Amino acid sequence: MPEGNGRITRGLSARSRGTPPEPLVIPPQHFYRTAAFPCPYIPGRFERKLVTELAGREALTFYNALSRAGFRRSHHLAYRPACIGCAACVPVRIPVAGFHLSRSLRRIQKTNADLTARVEEREASLEQFRLFQRYQRSRHADSDMASMTFGDFRSMIEDSPVHSRIIELRDERGHCLGACLVDVLDDGLSAVYSFFDPEERRRSLGTMLVLALVNAARQAGLPYAYLGYWIAESRKMAYKARFRPLEALTPQGWQPLAL
């Protein structure tokens, strides 16, 4: 059964002078709660998600509001955790204007001085897909994504109901070493999914992609870089705390994350 009132309301608008205003009809927006599945981040716990579809001409406006409420995107769906008795997944974002490089981040940036970050249109390539496959087989071999075909990958990249781009990291030979699918919001850039060469461990390419995300948001004049969920108990997700300052979504709204 759908949960929540789920309806977006809009005012009336006149098409031209002297024309009676007509209602902008927006279909009801339903939210659904998934069944419980084993949590991929914290052993012994179960995850449930609150999910809604992103469709129609108001999809971007709706998604902007959902992102500020802690939702993330996967294909045409927006979701956020709705786990019983657990609030470990904390939505976080970097306020771009106040971001500064720590000593360790400066070292990583220096190590990757030969890389160039480029913001590209959302067009899937075989080079990206082969990199994605290597990443999945190395990091997430048991996940469903490890068995994705090029068609599946292309759908993930190109079939977006909102404005999306790809940030690529390329070396001096032009080889792609990392990429991040990014959604363009009205107040920032949101990292949807990133992948990189698993054999280039010394480069810390995941961190470099976050730095590229922050820089792209700054160049676009957008105030935030949305990183998804920070999970203190998960080594996979705890790394996000190294980016300072960091804001977390709390019951009182977005607040500086004290660590």
Rosetta blueprint (number, residue, H / E / L):
1 M L
2 P L
3 E E
4 G L
5 N L
6 G L
7 R L
8 I L
9 T L
10 R L
11 G L
12 L E
13 S E
14 A L
15 R L
16 S L
17 R L
18 G L
19 T L
20 P L
21 P L
22 E E
23 P E
24 L L
25 V L
26 I L
27 P L
28 P L
29 Q L
30 H L
31 F E
32 Y E
33 R E
34 T L
35 A L
36 A L
37 F E
38 P E
39 C L
40 P L
41 Y L
42 I L
43 P L
44 G L
45 R L
46 F E
47 E E
48 R L
49 K E
50 L E
51 V E
52 T E
53 E E
54 L L
55 A L
56 G L
57 R L
58 E L
59 A H
60 L H
61 T H
62 F H
63 Y H
64 N H
65 A H
66 L H
67 S H
68 R H
69 A L
70 G L
71 F L
72 R E
73 R E
74 S E
75 H L
76 H L
77 L E
78 A E
79 Y E
80 R E
81 P E
82 A L
83 C L
84 I L
85 G L
86 C L
87 A L
88 A L
89 C L
90 V E
91 P E
92 V E
93 R E
94 I E
95 P E
96 V H
97 A H
98 G H
99 F L
100 H L
101 L L
102 S L
103 R H
104 S H
105 L H
106 R H
107 R H
108 I H
109 Q H
110 K H
111 T H
112 N L
113 A L
114 D L
115 L L
116 T E
117 A E
118 R E
119 V E
120 E E
121 E E
122 R L
123 E L
124 A L
125 S L
126 L H
127 E H
128 Q H
129 F H
130 R H
131 L H
132 F H
133 Q H
134 R H
135 Y H
136 Q H
137 R H
138 S H
139 R H
140 H L
141 A L
142 D L
143 S L
144 D H
145 M H
146 A H
147 S H
148 M L
149 T L
150 F H
151 G H
152 D H
153 F H
154 R H
155 S H
156 M H
157 I H
158 E H
159 D L
160 S L
161 P L
162 V L
163 H L
164 S E
165 R E
166 I E
167 I E
168 E E
169 L E
170 R E
171 D L
172 E L
173 R L
174 G L
175 H L
176 C E
177 L E
178 G E
179 A E
180 C E
181 L E
182 V E
183 D E
184 V E
185 L L
186 D L
187 D L
188 G E
189 L E
190 S E
191 A E
192 V E
193 Y E
194 S E
195 F E
196 F E
197 D L
198 P L
199 E L
200 E L
201 R H
202 R H
203 R H
204 S L
205 L H
206 G H
207 T H
208 M H
209 L H
210 V H
211 L H
212 A H
213 L H
214 V H
215 N H
216 A H
217 A H
218 R H
219 Q H
220 A L
221 G L
222 L L
223 P L
224 Y E
225 A E
226 Y E
227 L E
228 G E
229 Y E
230 W E
231 I L
232 A L
233 E L
234 S L
235 R H
236 K H
237 M H
238 A H
239 Y H
240 K H
241 A H
242 R H
243 F L
244 R L
245 P L
246 L L
247 E E
248 A E
249 L E
250 T E
251 P L
252 Q L
253 G E
254 W E
255 Q E
256 P E
257 L L
258 A L
259 L L
